[in-house]
Amino acid sequence: MNGLMQAQQLTTAMLIRHAATNHPQREIVSRGADGALARSNWRTVERHARHIAAGLADLGLKPGDRVATLAWNRLPHLELYYGVSGAGMVLHTVNPRLFPEQIRYIIDHGGARILCVDADLLPIIEPLLADLPKIERVIVLADQADMPETRIADPISYQSLIGGPSAIAAWPDIDENSASALCYTSGTTGNPKGVLYSHRSTVLHAMSALANDSMSLGAADSILVVTPLFHVNAWGIPYSAAMAGSKLVLPGSALDPVSLYELMRDEGVTFSLGVPTIWFAFLDHLERERAIEDRQALKLDRIFTGGAATPRSLIERFRSLLGVETMQAWGMTETSPVATVCRPLAHHADLSDADQIDLRALQGRSVFGVELRIEDEDGHELPRDGEAAGLLKVRGPWVLNAYHGQPAGSALDAGGWFDTGDVAKIDPDGFLQITDRAKDVIKSGGEWISSIDLENAAVAHPKVAEAAVIGVAHPKWQERPLLLVQLHPGETCTKEEVMEHLADKVARWWLPDDVIFVEELPHTATGKLLKTELRKRHGDHFAAAADAVS
Ligand code: ADP
């Protein structure tokens, strides 16, 4: 017997219609390339999106066709999110920080016919276009009067796309399982792989973000979107903010601490999200440059972090400097991304401050819809005892089943689980703790050492700005940890000082065999430590050291 409820399809058009109808005046603030702020609202975003839908159809695009973007967090990018997917086409967001060849590969593999580019990013794309034969037209995200000189043939200005007479009158009906957006993993090893989100997965993921034990978003929130719109859909914020009716603050390309602070202060920001490295720079700025009254002027309430482990020191500093709660999340491009979020349970209320902070340094519990499982190397499920560490697998309605261009189901094991490539523990309360990426785990004398735990312990030292630990081949122990440290500007520090600091924080046999001080640690285009590069540079460190001794 079927239920007798309306089988309305879950689509992105449903989100923008809701925002435009119920939160029409709620503001969207966006910083342009010249630093000036533009102001819009959900009603106007929806109207522009209907113009985009009509304009793309006029260019000959059909449902399912891809439209690529190379753009910062600015208004046009947000409007394209809705205009493209609402019309049944697929928004392919591309990360401008990647190497040119990766950008070319990703755009070509995605198969887009139209490319939308911020004017300040044109120099990246101009030399690549000759090798992108599938791209038919380029839309420059600028007003007609501001169209830059370019050697691209027939560029279209964004203004002419949204300013013309044609707009679709209503959003078309779309099957909720059709694709809405495409995003590639940065592929630190091998070629990048495309993750193709559906309307249904997008709406369900957005709905999940509103839950109290997830991002807890509401109409009263003002959200500063530090996470790029080109990286896993800014963790779903364009969609969840429309669902909640929140105000959005889009910082453009200016992610320096001063610009972020000013936006937070002037736009009444209550919630922001980003990778830990951004927040470290922000906190350094607050500590150095802002008086207590300045800090108290902020309405900031919660900071959502993810993409890499959030060290305890970050949580502690947000708390002591601003009284702000840090919510750590875990996820990946393949999981839309939010899969777990760390918020305390009722029985944590009486924990000491120090224990509260320890708790928040965990990656958290699965949000409804996402199932987690850890396995040993033979595929046997490991207990949720907070002790056993194993390969982390996930499944759920916003977890991928195959990469773009691959047969359905090909990214899953026989039980329908996706192997995340992470190593983790799960405690009896369901809190996840990521101990490493499987390829970064340090195998010493048959035991595993967590590089993340060591890094977190090292950055707790006040002189240390960032730390990376890699496993390096060792004649006796197979691998031993090598710690690379980047100090805060102007600081000096010795190996002994670092080792002494670590001594009471990790097991003795975990202590790194050596410490190297570096000017700067290498990062991927999404801000993660580039450990492949570090292994290349320092992979023979212990062999070299042994040679030097003998
Ligand atoms: P890529 O950089 O390959 O595109 P993603 O941006 O999808 O990857 O990042 C996913 C990976 O980032 C996860 O598999 C995990 O290793 C790491 N990660 C994400 N969030 C956290 C977290 N809170 N703690 C530790 N690692 C994290």
Boltz pocket constraint, residues with backbone or C-beta under 6 A from the ligand:
constraints:
  - pocket:
      binder: B
      contacts: [[A, 184], [A, 185], [A, 186], [A, 187], [A, 188], [A, 305], [A, 306], [A, 307], [A, 308], [A, 309], [A, 310], [A, 328], [A, 329], [A, 330], [A, 331], [A, 332], [A, 333], [A, 334], [A, 363], [A, 420], [A, 421], [A, 422], [A, 434], [A, 436], [A, 437], [A, 524], [A, 526], [A, 528]]
      max_distance: 6.0
